[in-house]
Amino acid sequence: KFIPPLSKEKMPTIIYLGVLSKDKGVEDALKCFALLNKKGKFQFWVVGKPETESYGDHIKKMTKKLGLDKKVKFWGFVTQEKKFDLLAKSHVLINPSIHEGWGLVNIEANSVGTPIVSYKSAGLIDSVKEGISGIICRENTPENMAEIVTNLLNYKEKYQILILGAVSLSK
């Protein structure tokens, strides 16, 4: 069993975890990061490997075009231990995938006290319990996702409720 660190990162940290592919939503994750970056001080982590080398190059170019090249940390593929460490230190996992079988990354994040902000898509609506372990977007857009993340982090009481619900649900 993994024991999470005692605290989150000092700076609000938003994480994306998964294969870097269009259908998993990494492009929308970057657009969400760009919107959040305009609203305050955040750090952004992308964990996972690109589905192809050329798509990885595309994502790096997109990151630079969005002005995030110094703000996004690309971790690549990491060990299980490192994955859970990064999830535990993050404040929110965003999951903008347009379709999932179920969304295991959501439960993994929940298990270390990290709530989810997710697109409303098949699979994700099963692994995110609205208002308990995370929040499901009304609209599957980076704008709606960024708005929800901002509101969640500004509403500390709701955030703490989601942390407790996330851990409880993951069990």
Protein Blocks (a to p, Z undefined) as FASTA:
>chain_A
ZZddfbdcfbdcdddeddddfklommmmmmmmmmmmmnmccddddedddfbfklmmmmmm
mmmmnopmmmpccebjadfklmmmmmmmpmbdcdfbfbdfkopmlmmmmmnopacddddd
ehjlmmpcghkloccdfbdcfklmmmmmmmmmmmmmlmmmmmmmmmmmmZZ
